[in-house]
Amino acid sequence: MVSGSIAVIGAGMVTIGVGVGIGKLAAAAMDGIARQPEMAPKIQVNMLIAAALIEGVALFCAVICLLAK
């Protein structure tokens, strides 16, 4: 019973961490695009790849948290 509650808390922490990480990533990308508009396509591609990797790690962590019963 207790380990299930801890797993839910862990999944919530993963979600918060992902939200903060992707928010910082998007803010940095917008900063870079504002400074060098001609680099926007490359910045966007790199941002999307990094966001996908962050989401993949977050999904992996959430599954581990929920399976740790």
N, C-alpha and C positions, 0 to 999 in steps of 0.2 A: 504493500500500500504506500509506504513512504517513498520507495524508489520510483513509483509511477508519478508521484507529485514532483519529485526532483527532476524527472525527465521532462515534465511539462514546463517547469521553470527554465530548464536548459534550452528547450525549443524556443521559448519566448525570448531568451537572451540572444539566441542565434538570430532571430528575426530582427531584434533591435540593432544588433551589430551589422547586419546586412543593410538595413535601412540607412544607418549612419555612413557605412562604407560607400554605398552607391551614391548617396547624397554628396559626399566629398568628391567622389570621382566626377560626377556631373558638374559640380561647381568648378573644379579645376579645368575640366574640358571647356566649359563656357568662358572661363578666364583666358584660356589659350586661344580660343576662336576669336574672342574680342581683341586680343593683342595682334594676332596674325590671321586675318580672315582668309587669306589664300591657302592656309594649311587646314582649313575646316574639314575637307574630306578625309585626310589622313588622321586627324584628331578624332573624328567621329568613329572611324573604323577601329582605332585603338581603344576608344572608350567602350564601344560595344563588345569587343573581345574581352576586355577586363571585366565588364559588368557580367558577362556570361560566365566567366571563371569564378567570380564572387558568388553568383547564384548557384553554381554547381557545388562549390564548397559548402555553402549554406544548406543546400538540400541534403548533402552527405551528412553534415553535422546534425541536422534535424532528424534524419532517419536514425542515426546512432542514438540520439537522445530518446526517441520514442521506442526504440527496440530494447533499450537498457532497462528491462523490467526484472 
